[in-house]
Each structure stands twice: as C-alpha cells, then as structure tokens.
C-alpha cells in the first residue's frame, strides 16, 4: 500500500468515527467531517468558533453524486460545473440525505471537488464531507498549511499528513446560487 492509500484509509477511519479533520482541498486547506453526521458537524462549528447560523459547504467526488444530496439539480448546474475553469461551489435550493445542521435552511452549497486526495476519501467514505476554511471565524483564511494557526490545528481530531509543502490554488472557490428558473447569482467570486 502506498503512503497516499494509507493516508486515505486513515482519514476515512477518522471520518467514520465521527471525527473532524484538517485536510487539503482543490482550493485552500479545510476543516471537515462526514456531512451526514450532525454531531461531527457540531464539532466543526466548535473548532472554528463559527456560529451555527452559517451554513457549510460540502464536497462530493463527482457530478453523478449531486442527485444523491440535491432534491432537484437544475440542468444549468452540469453546464456550469463542466465549463468552470476554477473551483466552483453551487448553492442548490433543497438538500436531502445530509445532516440537518449542515445548513441553516433547506438549501445546500456543494462543490464537485477536483483534488485526488479529497476525491478518494469521499469515494471510500461513500458520503460527502464538509468543507470550511482552516481558520478561526473572523481570521483570514489559511491559504497554505503553514498559514494554519496552532490553535486551529489543535482544535481538530486529525490532520492529513500529505501536501503540507505543496499548494493547490490558494484561493477560496467561487460560490453561485442557482434558482429554479435556471438563472444564478454570484455570491463570492
């Protein structure tokens, strides 16, 4: 087994046990957990000192998984994801099969992640994971592993032991909100 495979298995074991992780994504380092586990989600909010009134982004490993967690995936979503040149998180109007506290209402923000480690963890876990920047609420996001504060590192159950010396695209994803009439609004660019 390669170090990559060992780290994926170790990370998935923590997620299955309801633990929180600090991990690399296709954008910046994130804090996450199993997006179907409400107790683990509470721990993510606590780790970040984030009010539970702020929803979390969730990551899935492929576009095919969207229909597992979104009641109605507008056709335009597939086009937007396919044409996106940078990481894109989309807010859908109604979620399903997720912990209730991942969002403050029925909507959900999902990104089809394009990072081999994240994709493999999600695939092996068989569930989406939450993703929120690896910083305490109100502080600037940590763009690289070295930018993450010790307090943040100590507030999670496990830190992925790969990609500490590499950078993906150190910028948060673009967030858009889709509407039922196939129109959208840019929330964060």
PyMOL CGO cylinders between C-alpha atoms (Angstrom):
from pymol import cmd
from pymol.cgo import CYLINDER

trace = [
    CYLINDER, 0.00, 0.00, 0.00, 1.33, 3.45, -0.93, 0.3, 1, 1, 1, 1, 1, 1,
    CYLINDER, 1.33, 3.45, -0.93, 1.62, 6.32, 1.58, 0.3, 1, 1, 1, 1, 1, 1,
    CYLINDER, 1.62, 6.32, 1.58, -1.27, 8.02, -0.31, 0.3, 1, 1, 1, 1, 1, 1,
    CYLINDER, -1.27, 8.02, -0.31, -3.52, 4.96, 0.10, 0.3, 1, 1, 1, 1, 1, 1,
    CYLINDER, -3.52, 4.96, 0.10, -2.56, 4.59, 3.78, 0.3, 1, 1, 1, 1, 1, 1,
    CYLINDER, -2.56, 4.59, 3.78, -3.39, 8.25, 4.43, 0.3, 1, 1, 1, 1, 1, 1,
    CYLINDER, -3.39, 8.25, 4.43, -6.74, 7.95, 2.63, 0.3, 1, 1, 1, 1, 1, 1,
    CYLINDER, -6.74, 7.95, 2.63, -7.65, 4.90, 4.75, 0.3, 1, 1, 1, 1, 1, 1,
    CYLINDER, -7.65, 4.90, 4.75, -6.54, 6.59, 7.98, 0.3, 1, 1, 1, 1, 1, 1,
    CYLINDER, -6.54, 6.59, 7.98, -8.54, 9.73, 7.16, 0.3, 1, 1, 1, 1, 1, 1,
    CYLINDER, -8.54, 9.73, 7.16, -11.65, 7.74, 6.27, 0.3, 1, 1, 1, 1, 1, 1,
    CYLINDER, -11.65, 7.74, 6.27, -11.39, 5.84, 9.58, 0.3, 1, 1, 1, 1, 1, 1,
    CYLINDER, -11.39, 5.84, 9.58, -11.43, 9.16, 11.47, 0.3, 1, 1, 1, 1, 1, 1,
    CYLINDER, -11.43, 9.16, 11.47, -14.42, 10.39, 9.45, 0.3, 1, 1, 1, 1, 1, 1,
    CYLINDER, -14.42, 10.39, 9.45, -16.35, 7.14, 10.02, 0.3, 1, 1, 1, 1, 1, 1,
    CYLINDER, -16.35, 7.14, 10.02, -15.70, 7.54, 13.76, 0.3, 1, 1, 1, 1, 1, 1,
    CYLINDER, -15.70, 7.54, 13.76, -17.38, 10.98, 13.71, 0.3, 1, 1, 1, 1, 1, 1,
    CYLINDER, -17.38, 10.98, 13.71, -14.10, 12.90, 13.97, 0.3, 1, 1, 1, 1, 1, 1,
    CYLINDER, -14.10, 12.90, 13.97, -13.05, 16.22, 12.44, 0.3, 1, 1, 1, 1, 1, 1,
    CYLINDER, -13.05, 16.22, 12.44, -10.15, 16.56, 10.02, 0.3, 1, 1, 1, 1, 1, 1,
    CYLINDER, -10.15, 16.56, 10.02, -7.83, 19.26, 8.72, 0.3, 1, 1, 1, 1, 1, 1,
    CYLINDER, -7.83, 19.26, 8.72, -7.21, 18.47, 5.05, 0.3, 1, 1, 1, 1, 1, 1,
    CYLINDER, -7.21, 18.47, 5.05, -6.08, 19.80, 1.66, 0.3, 1, 1, 1, 1, 1, 1,
    CYLINDER, -6.08, 19.80, 1.66, -8.70, 20.58, -0.98, 0.3, 1, 1, 1, 1, 1, 1,
    CYLINDER, -8.70, 20.58, -0.98, -8.62, 21.84, -4.56, 0.3, 1, 1, 1, 1, 1, 1,
    CYLINDER, -8.62, 21.84, -4.56, -8.61, 25.37, -3.12, 0.3, 1, 1, 1, 1, 1, 1,
    CYLINDER, -8.61, 25.37, -3.12, -7.30, 26.05, 0.40, 0.3, 1, 1, 1, 1, 1, 1,
    CYLINDER, -7.30, 26.05, 0.40, -6.89, 23.80, 3.45, 0.3, 1, 1, 1, 1, 1, 1,
    CYLINDER, -6.89, 23.80, 3.45, -10.19, 22.94, 5.07, 0.3, 1, 1, 1, 1, 1, 1,
    CYLINDER, -10.19, 22.94, 5.07, -11.81, 21.64, 8.22, 0.3, 1, 1, 1, 1, 1, 1,
    CYLINDER, -11.81, 21.64, 8.22, -14.24, 18.85, 7.60, 0.3, 1, 1, 1, 1, 1, 1,
    CYLINDER, -14.24, 18.85, 7.60, -16.23, 15.86, 8.72, 0.3, 1, 1, 1, 1, 1, 1,
    CYLINDER, -16.23, 15.86, 8.72, -18.84, 13.42, 7.43, 0.3, 1, 1, 1, 1, 1, 1,
    CYLINDER, -18.84, 13.42, 7.43, -21.62, 15.70, 6.11, 0.3, 1, 1, 1, 1, 1, 1,
    CYLINDER, -21.62, 15.70, 6.11, -24.29, 13.22, 7.23, 0.3, 1, 1, 1, 1, 1, 1,
    CYLINDER, -24.29, 13.22, 7.23, -23.16, 13.20, 10.90, 0.3, 1, 1, 1, 1, 1, 1,
    CYLINDER, -23.16, 13.20, 10.90, -24.78, 16.03, 12.90, 0.3, 1, 1, 1, 1, 1, 1,
    CYLINDER, -24.78, 16.03, 12.90, -22.58, 15.51, 15.99, 0.3, 1, 1, 1, 1, 1, 1,
    CYLINDER, -22.58, 15.51, 15.99, -19.41, 15.76, 13.86, 0.3, 1, 1, 1, 1, 1, 1,
    CYLINDER, -19.41, 15.76, 13.86, -20.77, 18.91, 12.22, 0.3, 1, 1, 1, 1, 1, 1,
    CYLINDER, -20.77, 18.91, 12.22, -21.27, 20.45, 15.67, 0.3, 1, 1, 1, 1, 1, 1,
    CYLINDER, -21.27, 20.45, 15.67, -17.58, 19.75, 16.33, 0.3, 1, 1, 1, 1, 1, 1,
    CYLINDER, -17.58, 19.75, 16.33, -16.61, 21.60, 13.11, 0.3, 1, 1, 1, 1, 1, 1,
    CYLINDER, -16.61, 21.60, 13.11, -18.57, 24.66, 14.26, 0.3, 1, 1, 1, 1, 1, 1,
    CYLINDER, -18.57, 24.66, 14.26, -16.87, 24.46, 17.67, 0.3, 1, 1, 1, 1, 1, 1,
    CYLINDER, -16.87, 24.46, 17.67, -13.39, 24.04, 16.15, 0.3, 1, 1, 1, 1, 1, 1,
    CYLINDER, -13.39, 24.04, 16.15, -13.81, 27.17, 14.04, 0.3, 1, 1, 1, 1, 1, 1,
    CYLINDER, -13.81, 27.17, 14.04, -15.72, 29.09, 16.71, 0.3, 1, 1, 1, 1, 1, 1,
    CYLINDER, -15.72, 29.09, 16.71, -18.25, 29.56, 13.91, 0.3, 1, 1, 1, 1, 1, 1,
    CYLINDER, -18.25, 29.56, 13.91, -21.90, 30.38, 14.57, 0.3, 1, 1, 1, 1, 1, 1,
    CYLINDER, -21.90, 30.38, 14.57, -24.16, 27.51, 13.53, 0.3, 1, 1, 1, 1, 1, 1,
    CYLINDER, -24.16, 27.51, 13.53, -26.26, 30.10, 11.69, 0.3, 1, 1, 1, 1, 1, 1,
    CYLINDER, -26.26, 30.10, 11.69, -23.62, 30.00, 8.92, 0.3, 1, 1, 1, 1, 1, 1,
    CYLINDER, -23.62, 30.00, 8.92, -24.03, 27.04, 6.59, 0.3, 1, 1, 1, 1, 1, 1,
    CYLINDER, -24.03, 27.04, 6.59, -21.14, 24.81, 5.49, 0.3, 1, 1, 1, 1, 1, 1,
    CYLINDER, -21.14, 24.81, 5.49, -20.04, 23.83, 2.01, 0.3, 1, 1, 1, 1, 1, 1,
    CYLINDER, -20.04, 23.83, 2.01, -19.99, 20.12, 1.28, 0.3, 1, 1, 1, 1, 1, 1,
    CYLINDER, -19.99, 20.12, 1.28, -17.75, 18.30, -1.17, 0.3, 1, 1, 1, 1, 1, 1,
    CYLINDER, -17.75, 18.30, -1.17, -18.70, 15.39, -3.42, 0.3, 1, 1, 1, 1, 1, 1,
    CYLINDER, -18.70, 15.39, -3.42, -16.34, 13.36, -5.57, 0.3, 1, 1, 1, 1, 1, 1,
    CYLINDER, -16.34, 13.36, -5.57, -18.27, 13.51, -8.88, 0.3, 1, 1, 1, 1, 1, 1,
    CYLINDER, -18.27, 13.51, -8.88, -21.19, 15.22, -10.63, 0.3, 1, 1, 1, 1, 1, 1,
    CYLINDER, -21.19, 15.22, -10.63, -23.05, 11.91, -10.53, 0.3, 1, 1, 1, 1, 1, 1,
    CYLINDER, -23.05, 11.91, -10.53, -23.28, 12.24, -6.72, 0.3, 1, 1, 1, 1, 1, 1,
    CYLINDER, -23.28, 12.24, -6.72, -25.16, 15.57, -6.85, 0.3, 1, 1, 1, 1, 1, 1,
    CYLINDER, -25.16, 15.57, -6.85, -28.55, 13.88, -7.22, 0.3, 1, 1, 1, 1, 1, 1,
    CYLINDER, -28.55, 13.88, -7.22, -27.86, 11.91, -4.01, 0.3, 1, 1, 1, 1, 1, 1,
    CYLINDER, -27.86, 11.91, -4.01, -27.86, 15.14, -1.99, 0.3, 1, 1, 1, 1, 1, 1,
    CYLINDER, -27.86, 15.14, -1.99, -29.88, 17.67, -4.01, 0.3, 1, 1, 1, 1, 1, 1,
    CYLINDER, -29.88, 17.67, -4.01, -33.66, 17.31, -4.48, 0.3, 1, 1, 1, 1, 1, 1,
    CYLINDER, -33.66, 17.31, -4.48, -33.66, 18.99, -7.90, 0.3, 1, 1, 1, 1, 1, 1,
    CYLINDER, -33.66, 18.99, -7.90, -30.38, 19.57, -9.75, 0.3, 1, 1, 1, 1, 1, 1,
    CYLINDER, -30.38, 19.57, -9.75, -31.09, 22.20, -12.43, 0.3, 1, 1, 1, 1, 1, 1,
    CYLINDER, -31.09, 22.20, -12.43, -29.66, 21.29, -15.83, 0.3, 1, 1, 1, 1, 1, 1,
    CYLINDER, -29.66, 21.29, -15.83, -27.61, 24.50, -15.84, 0.3, 1, 1, 1, 1, 1, 1,
    CYLINDER, -27.61, 24.50, -15.84, -25.61, 23.17, -12.87, 0.3, 1, 1, 1, 1, 1, 1,
    CYLINDER, -25.61, 23.17, -12.87, -24.00, 20.48, -15.01, 0.3, 1, 1, 1, 1, 1, 1,
    CYLINDER, -24.00, 20.48, -15.01, -23.07, 23.04, -17.68, 0.3, 1, 1, 1, 1, 1, 1,
    CYLINDER, -23.07, 23.04, -17.68, -21.61, 25.46, -15.11, 0.3, 1, 1, 1, 1, 1, 1,
    CYLINDER, -21.61, 25.46, -15.11, -19.52, 22.71, -13.46, 0.3, 1, 1, 1, 1, 1, 1,
    CYLINDER, -19.52, 22.71, -13.46, -18.29, 21.40, -16.81, 0.3, 1, 1, 1, 1, 1, 1,
    CYLINDER, -18.29, 21.40, -16.81, -17.26, 24.86, -18.07, 0.3, 1, 1, 1, 1, 1, 1,
    CYLINDER, -17.26, 24.86, -18.07, -15.79, 26.16, -14.79, 0.3, 1, 1, 1, 1, 1, 1,
    CYLINDER, -15.79, 26.16, -14.79, -12.08, 26.89, -15.09, 0.3, 1, 1, 1, 1, 1, 1,
    CYLINDER, -12.08, 26.89, -15.09, -11.68, 27.32, -11.31, 0.3, 1, 1, 1, 1, 1, 1,
    CYLINDER, -11.68, 27.32, -11.31, -13.24, 25.56, -8.31, 0.3, 1, 1, 1, 1, 1, 1,
    CYLINDER, -13.24, 25.56, -8.31, -16.97, 26.31, -8.21, 0.3, 1, 1, 1, 1, 1, 1,
    CYLINDER, -16.97, 26.31, -8.21, -19.36, 25.84, -5.28, 0.3, 1, 1, 1, 1, 1, 1,
    CYLINDER, -19.36, 25.84, -5.28, -23.06, 25.96, -6.11, 0.3, 1, 1, 1, 1, 1, 1,
    CYLINDER, -23.06, 25.96, -6.11, -25.94, 26.67, -3.73, 0.3, 1, 1, 1, 1, 1, 1,
    CYLINDER, -25.94, 26.67, -3.73, -28.93, 24.45, -4.52, 0.3, 1, 1, 1, 1, 1, 1,
    CYLINDER, -28.93, 24.45, -4.52, -32.39, 25.24, -3.18, 0.3, 1, 1, 1, 1, 1, 1,
    CYLINDER, -32.39, 25.24, -3.18, -33.11, 21.94, -1.41, 0.3, 1, 1, 1, 1, 1, 1,
    CYLINDER, -33.11, 21.94, -1.41, -30.87, 19.23, 0.01, 0.3, 1, 1, 1, 1, 1, 1,
    CYLINDER, -30.87, 19.23, 0.01, -31.53, 15.63, 1.04, 0.3, 1, 1, 1, 1, 1, 1,
    CYLINDER, -31.53, 15.63, 1.04, -29.66, 12.83, 2.84, 0.3, 1, 1, 1, 1, 1, 1,
    CYLINDER, -29.66, 12.83, 2.84, -27.46, 15.27, 4.81, 0.3, 1, 1, 1, 1, 1, 1,
    CYLINDER, -27.46, 15.27, 4.81, -27.32, 16.22, 8.48, 0.3, 1, 1, 1, 1, 1, 1,
    CYLINDER, -27.32, 16.22, 8.48, -29.85, 18.97, 9.20, 0.3, 1, 1, 1, 1, 1, 1,
    CYLINDER, -29.85, 18.97, 9.20, -27.28, 21.27, 10.84, 0.3, 1, 1, 1, 1, 1, 1,
    CYLINDER, -27.28, 21.27, 10.84, -25.03, 21.46, 7.77, 0.3, 1, 1, 1, 1, 1, 1,
    CYLINDER, -25.03, 21.46, 7.77, -27.28, 24.29, 6.57, 0.3, 1, 1, 1, 1, 1, 1,
    CYLINDER, -27.28, 24.29, 6.57, -29.50, 26.90, 8.20, 0.3, 1, 1, 1, 1, 1, 1,
    CYLINDER, -29.50, 26.90, 8.20, -32.34, 26.22, 5.76, 0.3, 1, 1, 1, 1, 1, 1,
    CYLINDER, -32.34, 26.22, 5.76, -33.14, 23.56, 3.16, 0.3, 1, 1, 1, 1, 1, 1,
    CYLINDER, -33.14, 23.56, 3.16, -30.50, 24.88, 0.73, 0.3, 1, 1, 1, 1, 1, 1,
    CYLINDER, -30.50, 24.88, 0.73, -27.02, 23.41, 0.41, 0.3, 1, 1, 1, 1, 1, 1,
    CYLINDER, -27.02, 23.41, 0.41, -23.74, 24.59, -1.10, 0.3, 1, 1, 1, 1, 1, 1,
    CYLINDER, -23.74, 24.59, -1.10, -21.87, 21.78, -2.91, 0.3, 1, 1, 1, 1, 1, 1,
    CYLINDER, -21.87, 21.78, -2.91, -18.59, 21.64, -4.79, 0.3, 1, 1, 1, 1, 1, 1,
    CYLINDER, -18.59, 21.64, -4.79, -17.58, 18.75, -7.01, 0.3, 1, 1, 1, 1, 1, 1,
    CYLINDER, -17.58, 18.75, -7.01, -14.02, 18.63, -5.76, 0.3, 1, 1, 1, 1, 1, 1,
    CYLINDER, -14.02, 18.63, -5.76, -11.11, 18.26, -8.14, 0.3, 1, 1, 1, 1, 1, 1,
    CYLINDER, -11.11, 18.26, -8.14, -8.38, 17.03, -5.83, 0.3, 1, 1, 1, 1, 1, 1,
    CYLINDER, -8.38, 17.03, -5.83, -7.19, 13.39, -5.92, 0.3, 1, 1, 1, 1, 1, 1,
    CYLINDER, -7.19, 13.39, -5.92, -6.94, 13.03, -2.14, 0.3, 1, 1, 1, 1, 1, 1,
    CYLINDER, -6.94, 13.03, -2.14, -10.39, 14.50, -1.46, 0.3, 1, 1, 1, 1, 1, 1,
    CYLINDER, -10.39, 14.50, -1.46, -11.98, 12.50, -4.26, 0.3, 1, 1, 1, 1, 1, 1,
    CYLINDER, -11.98, 12.50, -4.26, -10.55, 9.25, -2.96, 0.3, 1, 1, 1, 1, 1, 1,
    CYLINDER, -10.55, 9.25, -2.96, -11.52, 9.97, 0.68, 0.3, 1, 1, 1, 1, 1, 1,
    CYLINDER, -11.52, 9.97, 0.68, -15.10, 10.80, -0.35, 0.3, 1, 1, 1, 1, 1, 1,
    CYLINDER, -15.10, 10.80, -0.35, -15.30, 7.77, -2.65, 0.3, 1, 1, 1, 1, 1, 1,
    CYLINDER, -15.30, 7.77, -2.65, -14.04, 5.40, 0.05, 0.3, 1, 1, 1, 1, 1, 1,
    CYLINDER, -14.04, 5.40, 0.05, -16.21, 7.01, 2.75, 0.3, 1, 1, 1, 1, 1, 1,
    CYLINDER, -16.21, 7.01, 2.75, -19.22, 6.78, 0.45, 0.3, 1, 1, 1, 1, 1, 1,
    CYLINDER, -19.22, 6.78, 0.45, -20.51, 10.13, 1.75, 0.3, 1, 1, 1, 1, 1, 1,
    CYLINDER, -20.51, 10.13, 1.75, -19.78, 13.81, 1.20, 0.3, 1, 1, 1, 1, 1, 1,
    CYLINDER, -19.78, 13.81, 1.20, -17.59, 15.76, 3.60, 0.3, 1, 1, 1, 1, 1, 1,
    CYLINDER, -17.59, 15.76, 3.60, -17.97, 19.30, 4.89, 0.3, 1, 1, 1, 1, 1, 1,
    CYLINDER, -17.97, 19.30, 4.89, -15.50, 21.94, 3.86, 0.3, 1, 1, 1, 1, 1, 1,
    CYLINDER, -15.50, 21.94, 3.86, -14.86, 25.22, 5.59, 0.3, 1, 1, 1, 1, 1, 1,
    CYLINDER, -14.86, 25.22, 5.59, -11.62, 27.19, 5.62, 0.3, 1, 1, 1, 1, 1, 1,
    CYLINDER, -11.62, 27.19, 5.62, -8.97, 26.17, 8.16, 0.3, 1, 1, 1, 1, 1, 1,
    CYLINDER, -8.97, 26.17, 8.16, -9.10, 29.32, 10.23, 0.3, 1, 1, 1, 1, 1, 1,
    CYLINDER, -9.10, 29.32, 10.23, -10.98, 30.57, 13.26, 0.3, 1, 1, 1, 1, 1, 1,
    CYLINDER, -10.98, 30.57, 13.26, -14.03, 32.62, 12.34, 0.3, 1, 1, 1, 1, 1, 1,
    CYLINDER, -14.03, 32.62, 12.34, -13.12, 36.23, 11.71, 0.3, 1, 1, 1, 1, 1, 1,
    CYLINDER, -13.12, 36.23, 11.71, -9.49, 35.49, 10.91, 0.3, 1, 1, 1, 1, 1, 1,
    CYLINDER, -9.49, 35.49, 10.91, -8.08, 35.47, 7.37, 0.3, 1, 1, 1, 1, 1, 1,
    CYLINDER, -8.08, 35.47, 7.37, -8.27, 32.07, 5.66, 0.3, 1, 1, 1, 1, 1, 1,
    CYLINDER, -8.27, 32.07, 5.66, -5.10, 29.97, 5.73, 0.3, 1, 1, 1, 1, 1, 1,
    CYLINDER, -5.10, 29.97, 5.73, -4.01, 29.73, 2.11, 0.3, 1, 1, 1, 1, 1, 1,
    CYLINDER, -4.01, 29.73, 2.11, -1.36, 27.08, 2.79, 0.3, 1, 1, 1, 1, 1, 1,
    CYLINDER, -1.36, 27.08, 2.79, -0.74, 24.52, 5.51, 0.3, 1, 1, 1, 1, 1, 1,
    CYLINDER, -0.74, 24.52, 5.51, 1.96, 26.74, 7.04, 0.3, 1, 1, 1, 1, 1, 1,
    CYLINDER, 1.96, 26.74, 7.04, -0.60, 29.56, 7.44, 0.3, 1, 1, 1, 1, 1, 1,
    CYLINDER, -0.60, 29.56, 7.44, -2.83, 27.45, 9.71, 0.3, 1, 1, 1, 1, 1, 1,
    CYLINDER, -2.83, 27.45, 9.71, -2.60, 28.54, 13.34, 0.3, 1, 1, 1, 1, 1, 1,
    CYLINDER, -2.60, 28.54, 13.34, -1.60, 26.11, 16.09, 0.3, 1, 1, 1, 1, 1, 1,
    CYLINDER, -1.60, 26.11, 16.09, -4.94, 26.78, 17.77, 0.3, 1, 1, 1, 1, 1, 1,
    CYLINDER, -4.94, 26.78, 17.77, -6.75, 25.61, 14.64, 0.3, 1, 1, 1, 1, 1, 1,
    CYLINDER, -6.75, 25.61, 14.64, -4.51, 22.55, 14.28, 0.3, 1, 1, 1, 1, 1, 1,
    CYLINDER, -4.51, 22.55, 14.28, -5.20, 21.60, 17.91, 0.3, 1, 1, 1, 1, 1, 1,
    CYLINDER, -5.20, 21.60, 17.91, -8.98, 22.04, 17.53, 0.3, 1, 1, 1, 1, 1, 1,
    CYLINDER, -8.98, 22.04, 17.53, -9.45, 19.13, 15.11, 0.3, 1, 1, 1, 1, 1, 1,
    CYLINDER, -9.45, 19.13, 15.11, -9.14, 15.39, 15.71, 0.3, 1, 1, 1, 1, 1, 1,
    CYLINDER, -9.14, 15.39, 15.71, -6.79, 14.62, 12.83, 0.3, 1, 1, 1, 1, 1, 1,
    CYLINDER, -6.79, 14.62, 12.83, -4.54, 16.46, 10.36, 0.3, 1, 1, 1, 1, 1, 1,
    CYLINDER, -4.54, 16.46, 10.36, -3.90, 14.83, 6.99, 0.3, 1, 1, 1, 1, 1, 1,
    CYLINDER, -3.90, 14.83, 6.99, -0.20, 14.11, 6.68, 0.3, 1, 1, 1, 1, 1, 1,
    CYLINDER, -0.20, 14.11, 6.68, 0.15, 14.88, 2.96, 0.3, 1, 1, 1, 1, 1, 1,
    CYLINDER, 0.15, 14.88, 2.96, 0.51, 18.07, 0.87, 0.3, 1, 1, 1, 1, 1, 1,
    CYLINDER, 0.51, 18.07, 0.87, 1.99, 20.19, 3.68, 0.3, 1, 1, 1, 1, 1, 1,
    CYLINDER, 1.99, 20.19, 3.68, 4.64, 21.57, 1.32, 0.3, 1, 1, 1, 1, 1, 1,
    CYLINDER, 4.64, 21.57, 1.32, 2.50, 22.00, -1.80, 0.3, 1, 1, 1, 1, 1, 1,
    CYLINDER, 2.50, 22.00, -1.80, -0.19, 24.44, -2.86, 0.3, 1, 1, 1, 1, 1, 1,
    CYLINDER, -0.19, 24.44, -2.86, -3.25, 23.78, -4.98, 0.3, 1, 1, 1, 1, 1, 1,
    CYLINDER, -3.25, 23.78, -4.98, -4.96, 27.02, -5.90, 0.3, 1, 1, 1, 1, 1, 1,
    CYLINDER, -4.96, 27.02, -5.90, -4.69, 29.09, -2.73, 0.3, 1, 1, 1, 1, 1, 1,
    CYLINDER, -4.69, 29.09, -2.73, -7.98, 30.88, -3.23, 0.3, 1, 1, 1, 1, 1, 1,
    CYLINDER, -7.98, 30.88, -3.23, -11.47, 30.11, -1.97, 0.3, 1, 1, 1, 1, 1, 1,
    CYLINDER, -11.47, 30.11, -1.97, -13.92, 28.77, -4.52, 0.3, 1, 1, 1, 1, 1, 1,
    CYLINDER, -13.92, 28.77, -4.52, -16.38, 30.90, -6.43, 0.3, 1, 1, 1, 1, 1, 1,
    CYLINDER, -16.38, 30.90, -6.43, -19.88, 30.50, -4.98, 0.3, 1, 1, 1, 1, 1, 1,
    CYLINDER, -19.88, 30.50, -4.98, -23.02, 30.89, -7.05, 0.3, 1, 1, 1, 1, 1, 1,
    CYLINDER, -23.02, 30.89, -7.05, -26.66, 30.42, -6.12, 0.3, 1, 1, 1, 1, 1, 1,
    CYLINDER, -26.66, 30.42, -6.12, -28.92, 28.65, -8.61, 0.3, 1, 1, 1, 1, 1, 1,
    CYLINDER, -28.92, 28.65, -8.61, -32.60, 29.42, -8.94, 0.3, 1, 1, 1, 1, 1, 1,
    CYLINDER, -32.60, 29.42, -8.94, -35.41, 27.18, -10.16, 0.3, 1, 1, 1, 1, 1, 1,
    CYLINDER, -35.41, 27.18, -10.16, -35.70, 29.16, -13.42, 0.3, 1, 1, 1, 1, 1, 1,
    CYLINDER, -35.70, 29.16, -13.42, -32.10, 28.20, -14.37, 0.3, 1, 1, 1, 1, 1, 1,
    CYLINDER, -32.10, 28.20, -14.37, -30.74, 31.66, -13.52, 0.3, 1, 1, 1, 1, 1, 1,
    CYLINDER, -30.74, 31.66, -13.52, -27.98, 32.24, -10.99, 0.3, 1, 1, 1, 1, 1, 1,
    CYLINDER, -27.98, 32.24, -10.99, -26.38, 34.87, -8.80, 0.3, 1, 1, 1, 1, 1, 1,
    CYLINDER, -26.38, 34.87, -8.80, -22.65, 35.14, -7.97, 0.3, 1, 1, 1, 1, 1, 1,
    CYLINDER, -22.65, 35.14, -7.97, -22.30, 35.17, -4.18, 0.3, 1, 1, 1, 1, 1, 1,
    CYLINDER, -22.30, 35.17, -4.18, -18.49, 35.10, -3.96, 0.3, 1, 1, 1, 1, 1, 1,
    CYLINDER, -18.49, 35.10, -3.96, -16.05, 35.45, -6.83, 0.3, 1, 1, 1, 1, 1, 1,
]
cmd.load_cgo(trace, "trace")
